[in-house]
Amino acid sequence: KPGGVRLARSPEQAAEFAESILGHILVTRQTGPTGRVVRRVLIEEGCDIARELYLSILLDRGVGRVVVMASTEGGMEIEKVAEETPEKIFREEIDPAVGMLPFQARQLAFRLGVPAEKVGDAAAFFQALYRAYVELDASLVEINPLVQTGDGDLIALDAKMSFDDNALFRHPEVRELRDENEEDPKERRAAEFDLSYIALDGNIGCMVNGAGLAMATMDIIHLHGGEPANFCDVGGGATAEKVAEAFKIILSDENVKAVFINIFGGIMRCDVLASGVVEAAKQVSVGVPLVVRLEGTNVEKGREIIAESGLDIITAADMTDGAKKAVEAAQKAG
């Protein structure tokens, strides 16, 4: 089996498998090359498996709708199926105004090869799963494998759900299931200060105000041969304290070889941002090149604060200039 799935034939073998994986790093397509430390093991009772299927519900931003994806190739990584046999993956787009209709659920059941006498039960299961996806504000529901037993019944043998963080205030029962061991410590710390931070695999730290500008900044860094180390949006109304905390979080990443601060001062004034950067730089030992591009409200005042700080900060005339300087600095830093 792929990933961390093990098939044990006895309680003793189950204990042996658990000991061999607990505390060790597991590497899968989902974890990335660095992997994740296994802290818990789920032991499930075996069942009579005739066939292994795949089922997931997720938002397809390309079509702007929730999509149900299914495949007869369950029990293996769906990414591999998509690469090698994409024709074995079925899609059903759901109209959000009416939800999953009975004919769509039955069509999925037939395409998965569910026995005729069990199609009604399978369709009811698919519709219930869709309702759970919507009512719990999920971003992903994935069952792999969805097994068909010798009697033709369907069992969700292994399932996972991801939830929209912005909707958790509506679901205290979901929040209670949170396992902080599975989260990036930097992302947890950023959430405490209402910062939007996502760790990435590159070496150029980014601090930007506004999600659109943040994405454009990452794109232009990549365009000039660099790789962003994070997505960090300090928001439009950030205080100097908030900016300082964002700066500390970015610098706590050992992979960061340079930092590019790209701010357009609209709601957020450039002098506030500059004060936060200077304050954070004085509190934290900055061992990497720091490139700053400011534009907008109080930009001249912001530039004065940076110039008079006495810190070794590289200023940029515009976003392209800043991206080039950040990439060059990161490459020199090795």
N, C-alpha and C positions, 0 to 999 in steps of 0.2 A: 504493500500500500504506500501511496505517496505521503510526504510530510511526516506527521507524528502519529499516524494511525498504526496500531499493532494488533494482530489477531492472536489472542492467547487461548490455549486449549485447556488450561487448568488454572485454579487460583494461584498456584505456585508460580506458573509462568507469567501470570498477570503482575504479580509482585515483582518478579524479575525484570519485566519490561519497564515497570514504573520506576524502579531503582536506577535503571540504565539511562532514563531520560530526564528525571527530576534534577534540577540544578544545572543541566547541561544546555548548550546553545543549540536551538533547532533552526535550520535554514530551509526556507521554502520560497516559492515565487512570491508569496505574500509578504514575507518578512524582509526580503531584500538580502543582499550578500552578507550583511553583518549578522543576520539572524536575531533570535530572541531567546532569553533564558526561560526555560520551562519551570514554572513555579507550582503548577497544579496539574493533576492528571484525572481525567474523567473516565471511570470504568463503567461500561455499559454491558448489559446482558446480551448474549448472542441471540440471533434469531434465524429462522429458516429463510434463507435468501435465495430466491429464484432468479431475480434480475436486479441490477443496480441502475437507477435513473438519476437524473439531475434536474433540479428546479430552482429558479431564483426569480426574485422580483426586485427591480431597481429602476431608477429614473434615467431615461435616455435623454440627455440634453440636446442631442442632435434633432430629435423629433418633438421634444417638449412634452413627452408623455411617459407614464409608467409603462414599463415593458416586462412581460413575463417571458423568461427564457427557460427552455427545457431541452433535454437531450436524453437519448437512449444510452449514452455513454457516461453513466454515473460511476462514482467511486474513484475517479481520477481527476486530476486538475483540469478544470474547464478551459484554462488558457491553452493547454496542450491540445485539447479537442479542437479548439478554434483554429489552431495553427495547422493541424494535420488533417482533420475531417470536418471542416466548417459546415458541410451539408447535413451533418447530424445534429445541428443545433437549430431549434425551432423558436420563433419569436411570435408573441401576440401583443400588439399595442392596445393599451386600455384607455378608453375615453374617460377622462376624470369626471365628466358630468354625469355619467351613468354607472361607472365602475365596471368590474368584470361581469359580462353578461353570460347567462347559462350556456349559450351556444359556443362561446369562446372557451369556456372551461371544458365542455364536452369535446371540442375539437382538439384541445391539448391532450386530453385523455386518450383519444383515438390515435393521435400521432405518436404517443408514447407506447402504444401497443397494449393498453390496459384491456383485460378481458371484458367483453360486452356486458356481462352481468355485474361488473364492478365499476362501469363508467359513471353511473349516477353518484356512487360514493366518492369516486375520485374527483368529479366535478364539484361536489359540495366541499370537499377538502380544499381544492384550489381557490374557490370563492372565499372560504373562511380565512385562508392565508392572506388573500388580497385585502380583506377587511382589516386584519390584524396589522398589515403593513401601513395602511392609511391611518387607522385609529391610534396607533402607537407612534406616529410620526417617524417611521423607520426610513432609512436611506437605502438599506439593503436587507433582503431576506434570502438566505441561500441554504438549500437542503442538498447535501451531497455526501453520501448517497440517499436518495429517496428509494427505498427498496420495495420490491414486490415479493411477497412471500409465496410459498407454495400454494396457498389458498387464494392467491390473487389480491390479497389486501395490501394497501400501501402504508408504509411506516417511515416516518422521518427519522432515519437512523442517526444522522449527524446533521445538525443545523447550526447556523449562526445568524445573528442579526446585528446590524449597525443602526444607530439612531442619530437623528439630527440634534446636535448639541444645543442649538438655539431653541429647541422645543422641549428640552428636559424639564423646564419649570412646570410643564403641564403633566409630567409623569414622574412623581416622586417614587413610584414603585420601580421604575426603570433606573432612576438615579441610585437607588440602594444597591443595585447590582454592579455598580462601578468598581473596577479593579485598577487601582492606581499603578500597580506594578506593570500593567500593560501599556502605560502611557509614557511618553517622553517627559522626563522631569522638567525640561525647559518649557514645554507646552503647558504643563500644569502651572508652573510659576507665572507664565504669561497670562493665563486665564485669570489668576488672582488679581491682576492689574488691568483687566479688561483689554488685553492686547490680543490681536489676531496673529498668532505665530504658528508656523508649520515648519518643522525641520526638514531639510533636503540633504542631498548627498554632495553638494559642491563645496567650494572653499572661499566664496565671496559672500560675506554677510551683508544683508540688505535691511535698511530701515526706511520706510516710506509712509506717507500719509495718504490713505485711500487705496482700496483693493485694485481698482483699475490701473492706477499708477504703479502699484506694486507688481502687477503682472507684466506691465510694459517694461518695467525696470529689469525684471528677470529675463524677459525676451531679449532686451538690448545687450545685456551681459552675455547671454548665450550667443548672440549674433557676432560679438567681437571676440569669441573664443574662450569665454569664461563659463563657470558653472556656479549658480547661486547656492549658498549654503542654507538659505531659509527664505520663507515668506514672512515678513513682519510688517503689519499695518498698525501704526500707532493711533490712527483715527484722526478725525477732524478737530476734536476739542481736547487734544492731549495737553497735560500740564508738564512742567519741567520735570517733576518727579516721575511721571509716567514715561517720559522720554529717556530719563536716566536709567530706569529699570529695564526698558527695552534694550538699551545699549549694553547693560550688564549681561542680559540673557544671551544676546548675540555673541559677545566676547567669551562667554563660558563654553562655547563650542570649540573644542581643540582643533577641529578641521579648518576653522576660519583663518585665512592668510591675509585678508584685507577686508575692509568694511566700506560699503558705499551707502551714504546717507543722501537720499534724493527726496527733497521736500518742495512741494508747491504750496505756498502759504495762501490759503483762502480763509477758511474759518480759523485754521491754526496759523498763528503768526510766526514768522521766521525767527524773531528774536526769542520767543519762548522755546522753540526747538533748539536754537543755538545755546541758550542757557542750560538746557537739559543735557546736551552733548558735552559741554564744557564741565558741568558738574559731575557727570558720570565718568568722564575721562580722568578727572582728578581723583575720583574714588577708586577706580579700577586701574590696574596696571595695563596700559594699552601697549601691547607688544607687536601690533600689526599696523600697517599703513591705514590711514583713515582719510577717505575721500568724501567731501561734502559739496553738494550742489543745492543751493537755495534759490528760490524764485517766488515772487509774490508779495504778500503783505509784510511790511516792515523788513524787506530783504536787506536794505542797506544797514539797518540797525543790527540785524543778525550777523552780517558779515563783519561788522565792527567788533561784535562780541567775540567772534572766533579769532579775528586778527589780533585782538588785545589779550587773548587768553594765554599766549606764550606756548601753546601746544603745537606739536608738529602735525598740522592738518593740511592736507592737499585740497585746494579749492578747485572747483570745476565751473566752467563758463556755462555749460548746458548739460543735458542728460547724456548726449552722445560722448561729449568730452569726459564726463564723469565715469561712464561705463568703460571707456578705453583706459583711463588712468587706473581704475580699480582692477581691471584684468591684468594690466601691465605690472601693477604692484604685487598682485597675487602670484604671478608667474615668477617674478624676481625673488619673492619670499620662499618659493619652492614648494 
